[in-house]
Each structure stands twice: as C-alpha cells, then as structure tokens.
Amino acid sequence: MDINSAVGGKLGLSHAKIAALADWLGSDAFSELERDVLALADAMTDTPSNVDEGLFGRLLIALGTQQLVELTNAIGWENLRARTNRVFDAQSENYYEGALCMLPPRKVA
C-alpha cells in the first residue's frame, strides 16, 4: 500500500480516505460507488473469489463494460503484487514516509 498511497496522494486521494481503507466498511469516508469498488476488491481478493451478482450489476451500470474490465484488471494486478510481496516479506520503501503502509500481521505456519 506504500507506493499506492504515495501515488494516490499525488492524484488527489485524501490522507483520510487512504487511512480509512483498512476499515472501509466502518467508515463514512467513501461514496456508494467507492464502497462498491472496495467491495469488489475484497470479493476478488477472497479465496476463492466470489463476486455477488448484485454488486457486479451495480458496477456495470455505474462504470460501463470498459471501465469495469479495467478496474477488475487493476485489482487482479494489485492482488498479484501483494501476494508476491508477502512471499518475499517485502516491506515499505517509505514512499509515503511509512505513514499509511498498513500491513496485516504475517501468519507463521
């Protein structure tokens, strides 16, 4: 999340929204569309992934086919990067001065 926090901040994403991502379900910082996008990201990240038809339909109406394809590809790419980083225990590079690089605790088998 470190590099994405830095890039998102430069693109205008507020510090408050970036910080609220870890508990987006409990936060009122996000619009209805943003909440649907975050729900899609969570659903795609689950193993196995399971995207609710209602969520998919709302996003298809709100975004259209091309944007929804781009969004799902971006989420898939970030999942790949995140899972690869976890295997190698990659840590923050302090792009955002470490302020908003919230990693879940690593599970040890």
C-alpha positions in Angstrom: 0.0 0.0 0.0 3.0 2.3 0.4 3.6 3.1 -3.3 -0.2 3.3 -3.9 -0.6 5.7 -1.0 2.1 7.9 -2.5 0.7 7.8 -6.0 -2.9 8.2 -4.8 -2.0 11.2 -2.6 -0.4 12.8 -5.6 -3.5 12.2 -7.7 -5.7 13.9 -5.0 -6.8 11.0 -2.8 -7.1 12.4 0.7 -5.0 11.2 3.6 -8.2 10.5 5.5 -9.5 8.1 2.7 -6.2 6.3 2.5 -6.1 5.9 6.3 -9.8 4.7 6.3 -9.1 1.9 3.8 -8.2 -0.6 6.4 -11.7 -0.3 7.9 -13.7 0.9 4.9 -16.8 -1.0 5.9 -17.0 1.0 9.2 -16.0 4.3 7.6 -18.3 7.0 6.2 -15.5 8.5 4.1 -16.5 6.7 0.9 -19.2 7.3 -1.6 -21.6 4.5 -2.6 -19.7 3.8 -5.8 -16.4 3.8 -3.9 -17.8 1.3 -1.4 -18.9 -0.9 -4.3 -15.4 -0.7 -5.8 -13.9 -1.6 -2.4 -16.4 -4.5 -2.0 -15.3 -5.8 -5.4 -11.7 -5.6 -4.4 -12.4 -7.6 -1.3 -14.5 -10.1 -3.1 -11.8 -10.6 -5.8 -9.1 -11.0 -3.1 -11.0 -13.7 -1.2 -10.0 -17.3 -1.9 -12.0 -18.5 -3.7 -13.1 -15.2 -5.2 -16.9 -14.7 -5.2 -18.4 -11.6 -6.7 -22.0 -11.1 -5.9 -24.3 -10.6 -8.9 -25.9 -7.5 -7.4 -22.5 -5.9 -6.9 -21.4 -6.8 -10.4 -24.6 -5.3 -11.8 -24.3 -2.1 -9.9 -20.8 -1.6 -11.0 -21.6 -2.5 -14.6 -24.3 0.2 -14.7 -22.2 2.8 -12.9 -18.9 2.2 -14.8 -19.8 0.5 -18.1 -18.1 -2.5 -19.5 -14.8 -1.0 -20.5 -14.2 0.7 -17.1 -15.3 -2.4 -15.2 -12.8 -4.5 -17.2 -10.1 -2.0 -16.5 -11.0 -2.0 -12.8 -11.0 -5.7 -12.4 -7.7 -6.0 -14.2 -6.2 -3.4 -11.9 -7.5 -5.2 -8.8 -6.1 -8.5 -10.2 -2.7 -6.9 -10.8 -2.6 -5.5 -7.3 -3.5 -8.9 -5.8 -0.6 -10.5 -7.8 1.8 -7.8 -6.5 0.5 -8.1 -2.9 0.7 -11.9 -2.8 4.2 -11.8 -4.3 5.4 -9.2 -1.8 4.0 -11.4 1.0 6.0 -14.4 -0.1 9.2 -12.4 0.0 8.2 -10.4 3.1 8.7 -7.1 1.2 8.4 -4.1 3.5 7.6 -0.5 3.0 10.1 1.6 1.0 8.7 4.7 2.8 7.4 6.3 -0.4 4.7 7.8 1.8 7.1 8.1 4.8 5.5 4.9 6.2 2.6 6.9 7.5 0.0 4.8 5.6 1.5 1.5 4.9 -0.8 -0.8 6.9 0.2 -4.4 6.5 -1.8 -7.2 8.2 0.2 -9.4 10.5 2.1 -12.2 8.8 0.8 -15.7 9.7 3.5 -18.1 10.6 2.7 -21.7 9.8 
